[in-house]
Amino acid sequence: MNQKTFRNRMSSVKSAFGLMLLLLILPLQILAAELGEAGKRLAALPGVSDVETLKSTHFPEKYVFFIKQQLDGKDASRGTFEQRVVLCHRGFDRPTVLVTEGYDANYALREGYIEELSKLFDTNIITVEYRYFDKSMPNPCNWDYLTVENSLYDLHHVNKTLHAMYKGKWIATGISKGGQTTMFYRSYFPDDVDISVPYVAPLNKGVEDGRHEKFLQYQVSTKENRQKVLNFQLLLFKRKAALLPMFEKYCNEKKYVFNASLPEIFDFSVFEYAFAFWQWGEDINQIPASDTDDKKVFDYWINMCEPSYFTNYNATASFDVQAARELGYYGYYTKPFKKYLSIKTAKGYLKRLMVPKGAENVKFSPALYNHTVDFLTKNDPKMVYIYGDIDPWGASGIYGLPFTKNKKNLHVYMCPGGSHKARILSFPEPTRQEIINLISGWLKE
């Protein structure tokens, strides 16, 4: 082979190699072009991967990404998993709301997503999907690492990583189980954020706390309205012979599998009605009358008390593990229905029916409850608790507890007529403006 031929062939090889290299690099260049300034900075952070652009009607830049987390927050040798996070960017000079989600974060992917505090105070949003939910489920699934403490180390790591981008004030907030997470996060990492706003966050003492049943019996709304709810439950039991075949057909068509017989699941779904009714602030005038036909009674009830709730493989099964282990839950008052029941007792229903396979042996510890009460007793963090006064979860909240007295910074607000949907904007004036002014003042300090 002469030198000319060799040079020509080498030139062809180089051209082919260059073309191949260009084809490999081009998608990266296109991706980089799609990322705004916040996206580029985000993608450069340690442990961050798979940054994807999302559409938003409220923010100039929005991304979903994954961040590497330790399975055990205190021991890196236990392995890692990828946790999904959504970033809504408004400005590097703006405050940042850290949404401490308690479940999955699918809702945050929506184009129109915005959070109340972000709307009120013009902030960025970082929404962290809770470990062991949806895209943040470790593989394999070892329930030993699903602890509140480990979830708080997740938040701590996200916080420290993204503080490189956002150096202004940070607000932690969450709703329901996410509100619990906000509260626990402040007690474990008190200096991570400047302000905490837990919405409708219970602080339960046990797997069946006991306060919820008394609330539903004696405290919520009026005696007349409580009786209307109870009467509908009695109606369901009195019509059990007619409704149970409909219930069985419904569950069989949905292919639900339970850890108890369908007559027992029927009973539990009737118990659940009272809690669900008040939790979501349903209309007392929409309760079917005693002469309503079976089909309408069934449809109304099943729409409010989906029996899949009592399976041990539903989308919130990970929560059931935590409720049985440390978050606690509620029980059922069954005395008025005794003569209609297929079950001997409702005690222990959470573990018997709802805790998934592999986690049946979890035992409740009051350590988290005790730790949180101790922190809130000894400290006065900038926190605003929001509750609704007809929400059963508020019965195990911190409203009115001794350690909330005589605090300068810790504020607890109970919204009149508010359900589990209670938010700052749910309050009447002037309370609404009082809360907004309080948080606004803290942000300006």
Secondary structure, DSSP 8 states (H G I E B T S, - for coil): --HHHHHHHHHHHHHHHHHHHHHHHHHHHHHHHH--HHHHHHHTSTTEEEEEE---SS-SEEEEEEEEEEEETTEEEEEEEEEEEEEEES-TTS-EEEEE-SS--GGGGSTT---HHHHHHT-EEEEE--TTSGGG--SS--GGG--HHHHHHHHHHHHHHHTTT--S-EEEEEETHHHHHHHHHHHHSTTS-SEEEEES----SSTT-SHHHHIIIIISS-HHHHHHHHHHHHHHHHTHHHHHHHHHHHHHHHT---SS-HHHHHHHHHHHHHHHHHHTT--GGGS--TTS-HHHHHHHHHHHS-GGGGSSSSTTHHHHHHIIIII-------GGGGGG-SSS--TTHIIIIIS-TT-TT----SHHHHHHHHHHHH---SEEEEEETT-GGGGGSSTT-GGGTT-SSEEEEEETT--TT--GGGS-TTHHHHHHHHHHHHHH-
